[in-house]
C-alpha cells in the first residue's frame, strides 16, 4: 500500500501538472493516504509562499479523494492550523507525523481529530519537553514511527535510522 504526496521541500520546483499527476493516482486501490505533505519553515528549502500554495493544492486534492493525511509540520504551527482549518475544516482524518509542537499545538491537533506520531527523537537527551508532550496524547491517538533513515535513536546518532529502531521510541 502507498501514501503519496509532495514534500514541502519540493514546493519551489513543483508544477500544476505534478499535482494533477499525483491526483490521478489517488483513486488507485492501493493508495491509502496523501502524504507526506505540509510546511517546513525550519530548513526553508522552498519559499514559504510556494510551500503554502502547494500544501493548499494538495489538501484540496486529498479532500476530493476522501483520503487521510500524513502531515509534515516543522516550525510552521500557526500557518499549518490556519490552512488546515480553512481547507479541511475542523475534522481531519490523518496523522501529524513526527510531532514537534508544544502543548497548545497538540491540543489543537487532537481537537481536529489527528493521530499524533512521535519518532526516535524522543530518546534524545535534550528532548525532555517532547517526552512531556507524549504523555498528554491519549493512547488511542498515539503512533510511533522511526522516520527512517532520519532521526536515529540516541544510541545510534549519526547513523542511518532503521525501521527496527521503532522499539527505542516505544521503550522511551
C-alpha positions in Angstrom: 0.0 0.0 0.0 1.1 3.5 -0.6 0.8 7.1 0.7 1.7 9.6 -2.0 2.4 13.3 -1.7 4.8 16.0 -2.5 7.1 17.1 0.3 7.3 20.9 1.1 11.0 20.9 0.2 9.9 20.4 -3.4 7.5 23.4 -3.5 9.7 25.7 -5.5 10.1 23.2 -8.3 6.7 21.5 -8.4 4.2 22.3 -11.2 0.5 22.2 -11.5 1.0 19.2 -13.8 2.8 17.4 -11.0 -0.2 17.9 -8.7 -2.5 16.7 -11.5 -0.4 13.6 -12.0 -0.5 12.9 -8.2 -4.3 13.4 -8.2 -4.6 10.8 -10.9 -3.1 8.2 -8.6 -5.4 8.8 -5.7 -8.2 6.6 -7.0 -5.9 3.6 -7.2 -7.0 0.9 -4.8 -3.6 0.6 -3.0 -3.2 4.3 -2.4 -4.5 4.8 1.1 -3.3 8.3 2.2 -1.9 11.6 1.0 1.4 12.5 2.4 3.9 13.4 3.4 2.6 16.9 2.7 2.8 20.1 4.7 5.0 23.0 5.7 8.7 23.2 6.7 9.9 26.6 8.0 13.0 25.1 9.7 15.1 24.5 6.6 13.2 26.8 4.2 14.4 24.7 1.2 11.5 26.2 -0.7 9.9 29.6 -0.1 7.1 29.8 2.5 4.7 31.2 -0.1 5.3 28.2 -2.5 5.0 25.8 0.4 1.6 27.2 1.3 0.4 27.1 -2.2 1.4 23.5 -2.7 0.0 22.5 0.7 -3.4 24.1 -0.1 -3.5 22.4 -3.5 -2.6 19.0 -2.1 -5.1 19.4 0.8 -7.9 20.1 -1.8 -6.8 17.1 -3.8 -6.8 14.9 -0.7 -10.2 16.2 0.3 -11.7 15.4 -3.1 -10.3 11.9 -2.8 -11.5 11.5 0.8 -8.2 10.1 1.9 -6.4 10.6 5.2 -3.4 12.9 5.5 0.2 12.4 6.7 1.2 15.9 7.7 4.8 17.3 7.8 5.0 20.3 10.1 8.2 21.9 11.1 8.1 25.3 12.9 5.0 26.3 10.9 2.3 25.7 13.6 0.2 28.9 13.0 0.2 28.7 9.2 -0.4 24.9 9.4 -3.5 25.3 11.6 -4.9 28.2 9.6 -4.6 26.4 6.3 -5.9 23.1 7.7 -9.0 24.7 9.2 -9.6 26.8 6.1 -9.3 23.9 3.6 -10.1 20.7 5.6 -12.3 22.1 8.3 -12.3 21.2 12.0 -12.4 17.5 11.5 -9.4 15.8 9.8 -8.5 12.2 9.1 -4.8 11.6 9.4 -1.7 11.8 11.4 0.6 14.7 12.5 3.9 13.0 11.5 7.0 13.4 13.7 5.3 15.7 16.1 7.4 18.6 17.3 4.9 21.2 18.6 4.0 22.5 22.0 1.0 21.7 24.2 -1.2 24.3 22.6 -0.5 22.9 19.1 -1.0 19.4 20.4 -4.5 20.2 21.8 -5.5 21.9 18.5 -4.3 18.9 16.5 -6.1 16.4 18.8 -9.3 18.6 18.7 -9.2 18.4 14.9 -9.1 14.6 15.0 -5.4 13.9 14.2 -3.4 11.0 15.4 -0.1 12.1 16.8 3.1 10.4 15.8 6.5 10.5 17.5 9.8 9.4 16.3 13.1 8.2 17.9 14.0 11.8 18.6 12.1 11.4 21.9 15.1 9.4 23.0 17.5 12.4 22.7 19.0 13.8 25.9 17.6 17.3 25.2 14.1 16.1 24.3 12.6 16.4 27.8 9.9 18.8 26.6 8.9 16.4 23.8 8.7 13.5 26.3 6.3 15.5 28.4 4.1 16.2 25.4 4.0 12.5 24.6 2.4 11.9 28.0 -0.5 14.2 27.0 -1.5 12.2 24.0 -4.4 9.7 24.6 -3.2 6.1 23.9 -5.8 5.6 21.2 -4.4 8.6 19.3 -0.6 7.8 19.8 1.5 6.5 17.0 5.2 5.7 16.9 7.5 5.7 13.8 11.2 5.9 13.0 11.2 8.5 10.2 14.0 6.3 8.8 16.6 7.0 7.5 16.5 10.1 9.7 16.3 10.7 13.5 18.1 7.6 14.7 17.7 6.9 18.4 20.2 8.5 20.9 22.4 5.4 20.9 22.6 5.5 17.1 23.0 9.2 16.5 24.9 10.0 13.3 24.0 6.6 11.8 21.2 5.6 9.5 17.9 5.0 11.3 16.2 1.7 10.5 12.6 0.6 11.0 13.7 -1.9 13.7 14.6 1.1 15.8 11.0 1.9 16.5 11.4 -0.2 19.6 13.5 2.5 21.1 10.8 5.0 20.7 8.3 2.5 22.3 10.7 1.9 25.2 11.1 5.6 25.8 
